[in-house]
Amino acid sequence: MKYCNENGDLKISGLRDFDLAETLECGQCFRFERLDKEDYSIAALGRVLRARQSGDELTLFDCTADEFEKKWMHYFDLETDYAAIKAAISADDPVMQSAVEYAGGIRLLNQEPYECLLSFIISQNNNIPRIKGIIAAMCDKYGDGGAFPDLGRLRGVTEEQFFELKMGFRNKYIYDAVKRLDGGEVVLDSLYGSDSASARQELLKIKGVGPKVADCVLLFSLGHRDVFPIDVWVRRVMSNLYFDGREQSLKTIARFAAEKWGGYAGYAQQYLFYYARSGGMDGKS
C-alpha cells in the first residue's frame, strides 16, 4: 500500500483485500450514503469523509497523509493482513471459501464505541433505511451541526423526546444507555483490553442490550475479533451450511464458531453474514 497527496486529496494505491462498498454495506455501520457506484460519503470520527474506490486505488477527498495515518488507516483496519486471515478461516472449509470469495473485500471497521453502541441499540428489530433515518434524526436534533451527539448533549433528553425521533420501544433503551454511560456504571473504554466474556457482561447491564447487540459493539468498535454475533441470517447460514439444514440453538452455534475459528470468529461472521444476506448462498444447502 502506497499513498500520496494530490491537490488536497489522498490517493491510496496497491490496496489488497479491501472493497469500500462491501465494507460499508455489510451491516456493521449506518452513517454513510452511496453517492454513485464507487463514491461514498461517510460520517465517522467527528467528520464527514468522501471516499471513492476504483480497483485497488482509494481516494479520500480533502484528507492529508497525517489524518489518514492517525484516523482512517485504523478505522478501515488497513494495517491488518486479511489475506492471512481468510486463508486461516477457510482452510479445508468449502463453505467459508465460497463466502470469502463472494465478498473478499470486507474489512472490520474500528468505530467509535459510544456511537456504535447507540446505533446497534436502534438497529434491533429494524431495517437499514429506518435505522439510518432514526440515527440521522437524532444527529439533526441533538448533534452539533449534524454530528453524532456526544453524551453531554443527550444527558437531559427524556424517554418521550427520544420517542419523538420515531425510535419506538428502543427509546427507553437509548435513555438507559445514556444514563449508565453518563453515570460511569458502564465505561466503554475500559472494555478494549478485557476478555470478551467480561466485556459482554458489562454491556448486558444496559437495558435492552442482548448478546447480539453486545457482540456487535465488541466486534465493530472494541477490537474483540473473537466474538460471533448471531442474528437470523447467521443462524440460517450456519444451520443450512454447517449442520445439514438442522436448526441449531444460539449456544450450539456460538460454541461451534469458537472452536472452529477461535480468535478469528468475528471475521468469519462478517463474511458469512454478507454471503447469506446478499444472496450468495441461494440455492445451496
C-alpha positions in Angstrom: 0.0 0.0 0.0 1.3 3.4 -1.0 -0.3 6.9 -0.6 0.3 10.4 -1.5 -1.4 13.8 -1.6 -2.7 15.1 -4.9 -4.4 18.5 -4.9 -5.5 18.1 -1.3 -6.9 14.6 -1.7 -5.2 11.4 -0.6 -4.6 8.7 -3.2 -4.0 5.3 -1.8 -2.8 2.6 -4.2 -1.9 -1.1 -4.0 -4.8 -2.0 -1.7 -5.4 -5.7 -1.3 -8.4 -7.4 0.2 -10.4 -4.2 0.6 -13.6 -3.2 -1.1 -15.2 0.1 0.1 -18.7 -0.9 -0.9 -18.6 -4.3 0.7 -17.1 -2.9 3.9 -19.7 -0.2 4.3 -22.7 -2.2 3.1 -22.2 -5.4 5.1 -24.3 -4.2 8.1 -21.6 -3.0 10.5 -22.2 0.7 10.2 -25.0 3.1 9.3 -23.8 6.6 8.8 -22.9 6.6 5.2 -24.5 7.4 1.8 -23.7 6.0 -1.6 -23.2 8.9 -4.0 -22.7 6.7 -7.0 -21.4 3.2 -7.9 -17.9 3.8 -6.4 -18.4 7.0 -4.4 -19.4 7.3 -0.7 -20.0 9.9 2.0 -19.0 8.5 5.4 -19.8 10.2 8.7 -17.4 8.9 11.3 -14.7 10.0 13.7 -16.1 13.5 14.1 -16.3 14.5 10.4 -17.8 13.6 7.0 -15.4 11.9 4.6 -15.9 11.4 1.0 -14.3 8.3 -0.4 -14.1 6.7 -3.8 -12.6 3.4 -4.9 -11.6 2.3 -8.3 -9.9 -1.1 -8.5 -7.1 -1.1 -6.0 -7.0 2.7 -5.6 -8.9 4.5 -2.9 -9.3 8.3 -2.9 -10.0 10.1 0.4 -11.1 13.6 -0.5 -9.8 16.6 1.4 -7.7 14.4 3.5 -4.0 14.7 4.5 -1.5 11.8 4.9 -1.3 12.8 8.6 -5.1 12.4 9.1 -5.1 9.1 7.2 -2.3 7.7 9.4 -3.9 8.9 12.6 -7.6 8.1 11.9 -8.6 6.4 8.7 -5.9 3.7 8.4 -7.1 2.3 11.7 -10.8 3.0 11.0 -10.7 0.8 7.8 -8.3 -1.7 9.5 -5.8 -1.3 6.7 -2.9 -2.4 8.9 -4.3 -6.0 9.2 -3.3 -8.8 6.9 -6.7 -10.1 5.7 -5.2 -12.5 3.1 -3.7 -14.4 6.0 -7.0 -14.3 8.0 -9.0 -15.5 5.0 -6.6 -18.3 4.4 -6.7 -19.4 8.0 -10.5 -19.4 8.4 -11.2 -21.0 5.0 -8.6 -23.8 5.2 -10.4 -27.2 4.4 -13.7 -25.4 4.6 -15.6 -25.1 1.2 -18.4 -23.1 2.8 -16.0 -20.4 4.1 -14.0 -20.5 0.9 -17.2 -19.6 -1.0 -18.0 -16.8 1.5 -14.6 -15.1 1.3 -14.6 -15.4 -2.5 -18.1 -13.8 -2.6 -17.1 -10.7 -0.6 -13.4 -10.9 0.0 -13.0 -7.1 0.3 -14.9 -6.8 3.6 -12.8 -5.4 6.5 -14.0 -4.9 10.1 -14.2 -1.2 10.9 -12.9 0.2 14.1 -15.7 2.5 15.0 -16.2 4.8 18.0 -17.7 2.6 20.7 -20.3 5.1 22.0 -21.8 5.8 18.6 -21.6 2.1 17.7 -23.5 1.1 20.9 -26.4 3.5 20.4 -26.6 2.7 16.7 -26.9 -1.1 17.4 -29.5 -0.5 20.1 -31.5 1.4 17.5 -30.9 -1.4 15.0 -32.9 -4.0 17.0 -35.9 -5.5 15.0 -35.4 -2.8 12.4 -34.4 -2.4 8.8 -31.4 -0.5 7.4 -33.3 2.5 5.9 -35.2 3.1 9.1 -32.1 2.7 11.3 -30.3 5.3 9.3 -33.3 7.6 9.4 -33.6 7.4 13.2 -29.9 8.0 13.7 -30.0 10.9 11.3 -32.9 12.4 13.1 -31.1 12.1 16.4 -28.0 13.8 14.9 -30.0 16.6 13.4 -31.9 17.2 16.6 -29.1 16.9 19.2 -25.8 16.8 17.3 -23.6 19.8 16.7 -24.0 20.6 13.0 -25.5 17.2 12.4 -22.6 15.3 14.0 -23.4 12.3 16.2 -24.5 13.9 19.6 -22.0 13.5 22.4 -23.0 12.2 25.8 -23.4 15.7 27.2 -26.0 16.6 24.6 -28.1 13.6 25.3 -27.8 13.8 29.1 -31.1 15.7 29.7 -33.1 14.1 26.9 -36.2 12.3 28.2 -37.6 8.9 27.0 -40.5 10.9 25.5 -38.1 13.1 23.5 -36.3 10.0 22.2 -39.7 8.5 21.2 -40.4 11.6 19.1 -37.5 10.6 16.9 -39.5 7.6 15.9 -37.4 5.1 17.9 -40.4 3.2 19.1 -39.7 0.9 22.0 -36.0 1.5 21.6 -36.4 4.9 23.2 -36.2 3.5 26.8 -33.1 1.5 25.8 -31.3 4.6 24.5 -32.3 6.5 27.6 -30.9 3.8 29.8 -27.7 3.6 27.9 -27.1 7.3 28.1 -27.8 7.2 31.9 -25.5 4.3 32.6 -22.7 5.7 30.5 -23.0 9.2 31.9 -23.1 7.8 35.5 -20.0 5.7 34.9 -21.7 2.4 35.5 -20.5 1.2 32.1 -17.2 2.6 30.9 -16.7 1.6 27.2 -13.0 2.5 27.0 -12.3 0.0 29.8 -13.6 -2.8 27.6 -10.8 -2.7 25.0 -8.3 -4.8 26.9 -10.7 -7.1 28.9 -11.6 -10.6 27.9 -14.7 -10.8 25.7 -16.9 -12.6 28.2 -16.3 -10.0 30.9 -16.8 -7.1 28.4 -20.0 -8.7 27.2 -21.4 -8.8 30.7 -20.7 -5.1 31.2 -22.7 -4.2 28.1 -25.5 -6.5 29.1 -26.1 -4.2 32.1 -27.8 -1.8 29.7 -31.5 -2.3 29.4 -32.4 -3.8 26.0 -28.8 -4.9 25.2 -28.8 -8.6 24.5 -25.9 -10.8 23.4 -26.2 -10.0 19.7 -26.1 -6.2 20.2 -23.3 -6.6 22.8 -21.3 -8.7 20.4 -21.7 -6.3 17.5 -20.4 -3.5 19.7 -17.5 -5.6 20.8 -16.6 -6.7 17.3 -17.1 -3.4 15.4 -15.7 -0.9 17.9 -13.8 -2.5 20.8 -11.4 -4.8 19.0 -12.9 -8.2 20.2 -12.4 -10.1 16.9 -13.2 -13.4 18.6 -16.9 -12.7 19.1 -19.5 -14.1 16.8 -22.8 -12.1 16.6 -25.7 -14.3 15.7 -28.9 -13.0 14.1 -31.4 -14.7 11.9 -29.2 -14.5 8.9 -26.2 -16.0 10.6 -28.3 -18.7 12.3 -29.8 -19.6 8.9 -26.4 -19.9 7.1 -24.8 -21.8 9.9 -27.7 -24.2 10.2 -28.0 -24.7 6.5 -24.4 -25.0 5.6 -22.7 -26.4 8.7 -25.5 -28.6 10.2 -27.1 -30.1 7.2 -30.2 -27.8 7.4 -31.0 -28.7 11.0 -31.8 -25.6 13.0 -29.4 -25.1 15.9 -29.5 -23.2 19.2 -27.6 -20.0 19.6 -25.4 -21.6 22.2 -24.5 -24.5 19.8 -23.6 -22.1 17.0 -21.6 -19.9 19.3 -19.7 -22.9 20.6 -19.1 -24.2 17.1 -17.8 -20.9 15.9 -15.4 -20.5 18.9 -14.0 -24.0 18.4 -13.7 -23.7 14.6 -12.4 -20.1 14.2 -11.2 -19.1 17.6 -9.8 -15.5 17.6 -10.9 -15.1 14.0 -14.6 -15.9 14.6 -15.6 -12.2 14.1 -14.1 -12.1 10.7 -15.8 -15.4 9.8 -19.1 -14.0 11.0 -18.9 -11.0 8.7 -18.1 -13.0 5.6 -21.0 -15.4 6.3 -23.4 -12.7 7.2 -22.8 -10.8 3.9 -22.8 -14.1 2.0 -26.2 -15.0 3.4 -27.9 -11.6 3.3 -26.7 -10.7 -0.2 -27.9 -13.9 -1.8 -24.6 -15.7 -2.1 -25.9 -18.9 -0.6 -29.1 -19.0 -2.6 -29.7 -22.5 -3.9 -27.1 -24.0 -1.6 -27.9 -26.5 1.2 
